[in-house]
Amino acid sequence: MRWGAATLLAVCAGISVTGCSGLFRSNAKPEQIYYLRAPSAPPASPASSSSGSAAAVAAAAGTAAPASLISLRVVRPIADPGLDGARIMLVQADHRMNFFSGARWPAPAPELIESLAVQTLRASGDWASVQDSASPFPADYLLQMHVRRFEADYTSGGAAPLAQVVFDCTVGRRQGREVLASFTVAGSAAASTNHLSQVVAAFEQATGAALDALVQQSLQAARIDAQHAAQNEGQPPPSPTPNR
């Protein structure tokens, strides 16, 4: 039997709104989105409360400017395969990789980690400015991060996982793209239970430990370079070698 368009329209009109909406209902649980907080900022020391006076003292003494007068840009992190999405990764025995069902980060892991790194570096108060990868403003130094591990590790056989976070980092001078330092920072934290909220709390703790180390080593690389630059500016140019 063939139905015409008018017949189909009449049948559809007879279906109540409630009945139609039931066709699109699902018993699946809504996806949960979890976020991480950046580490708390350390208390500011009185000596660093006035960067202007520090700059005047440094200029009068002919020494390198403190790191609080230089700027840093965090380049978009690169992630190992499997770590570049928004799903929360877990690693099981026999090298099996999986993801927590119905849960994800609010953004792909590289974007999330970049945001946390920028927040942590800014909160340290050691830089004149810290820019993210989308900023239109220039910076004196660049920080490139490579995400090696960002996972819940179940390989030890325990009921609750160990959050593992490892970043390979490179600090370089923007002008000339010269690499100044390369280092690896890491953090790990055991989840108190196997509930996802506790696993995320372990991720936050492990990420905070890695970012705290990143702040210290990035600052050290910039300070050493600034000191070398000041020393080179204070030295007379080398005398030409006479021809023989």
ChimeraX attribute file (.defattr): number of C-alpha atoms within 10 A of each C-alpha:
attribute: neighborCount
match mode: 1-to-1
recipient: residues
	/A:1	3
	/A:2	5
	/A:3	7
	/A:4	8
	/A:5	8
	/A:6	9
	/A:7	11
	/A:8	10
	/A:9	10
	/A:10	10
	/A:11	9
	/A:12	11
	/A:13	10
	/A:14	8
	/A:15	10
	/A:16	9
	/A:17	9
	/A:18	8
	/A:19	9
	/A:20	11
	/A:21	9
	/A:22	9
	/A:23	8
	/A:24	7
	/A:25	8
	/A:26	8
	/A:27	5
	/A:28	7
	/A:29	7
	/A:30	9
	/A:31	10
	/A:32	11
	/A:33	14
	/A:34	15
	/A:35	14
	/A:36	17
	/A:37	14
	/A:38	21
	/A:39	21
	/A:40	12
	/A:41	14
	/A:42	10
	/A:43	9
	/A:44	12
	/A:45	8
	/A:46	7
	/A:47	9
	/A:48	14
	/A:49	11
	/A:50	10
	/A:51	18
	/A:52	12
	/A:53	12
	/A:54	17
	/A:55	17
	/A:56	12
	/A:57	13
	/A:58	14
	/A:59	12
	/A:60	9
	/A:61	9
	/A:62	13
	/A:63	17
	/A:64	18
	/A:65	20
	/A:66	19
	/A:67	21
	/A:68	20
	/A:69	15
	/A:70	18
	/A:71	19
	/A:72	28
	/A:73	23
	/A:74	23
	/A:75	17
	/A:76	19
	/A:77	22
	/A:78	19
	/A:79	19
	/A:80	12
	/A:81	9
	/A:82	16
	/A:83	19
	/A:84	17
	/A:85	16
	/A:86	19
	/A:87	21
	/A:88	24
	/A:89	21
	/A:90	20
	/A:91	17
	/A:92	15
	/A:93	11
	/A:94	7
	/A:95	8
	/A:96	10
	/A:97	14
	/A:98	15
	/A:99	16
	/A:100	12
	/A:101	11
	/A:102	13
	/A:103	17
	/A:104	20
	/A:105	17
	/A:106	15
	/A:107	16
	/A:108	16
	/A:109	24
	/A:110	22
	/A:111	18
	/A:112	17
	/A:113	22
	/A:114	20
	/A:115	17
	/A:116	19
	/A:117	27
	/A:118	22
	/A:119	20
	/A:120	23
	/A:121	26
	/A:122	18
	/A:123	19
	/A:124	19
	/A:125	19
	/A:126	21
	/A:127	19
	/A:128	15
	/A:129	19
	/A:130	25
	/A:131	20
	/A:132	18
	/A:133	17
	/A:134	10
	/A:135	12
	/A:136	8
	/A:137	12
	/A:138	13
	/A:139	19
	/A:140	16
	/A:141	23
	/A:142	27
	/A:143	24
	/A:144	19
	/A:145	27
	/A:146	17
	/A:147	21
	/A:148	18
	/A:149	20
	/A:150	28
	/A:151	23
	/A:152	29
	/A:153	22
	/A:154	17
	/A:155	15
	/A:156	11
	/A:157	10
	/A:158	10
	/A:159	11
	/A:160	19
	/A:161	26
	/A:162	24
	/A:163	26
	/A:164	23
	/A:165	25
	/A:166	21
	/A:167	25
	/A:168	18
	/A:169	19
	/A:170	19
	/A:171	25
	/A:172	22
	/A:173	18
	/A:174	16
	/A:175	10
	/A:176	7
	/A:177	11
	/A:178	12
	/A:179	15
	/A:180	16
	/A:181	17
	/A:182	16
	/A:183	14
	/A:184	16
	/A:185	19
	/A:186	21
	/A:187	23
	/A:188	23
	/A:189	20
	/A:190	20
	/A:191	22
	/A:192	15
	/A:193	13
	/A:194	13
	/A:195	11
	/A:196	15
	/A:197	13
	/A:198	16
	/A:199	22
	/A:200	19
	/A:201	20
	/A:202	24
	/A:203	26
	/A:204	21
	/A:205	24
	/A:206	22
	/A:207	29
	/A:208	24
	/A:209	18
	/A:210	21
	/A:211	27
	/A:212	21
	/A:213	15
	/A:214	24
	/A:215	19
	/A:216	13
	/A:217	20
	/A:218	23
	/A:219	19
	/A:220	14
	/A:221	19
	/A:222	25
	/A:223	18
	/A:224	13
	/A:225	17
	/A:226	18
	/A:227	16
	/A:228	14
	/A:229	14
	/A:230	14
	/A:231	13
	/A:232	11
	/A:233	11
	/A:234	11
	/A:235	8
	/A:236	7
	/A:237	8
	/A:238	6
	/A:239	6
	/A:240	6
	/A:241	6
	/A:242	5
	/A:243	4
	/A:244	3
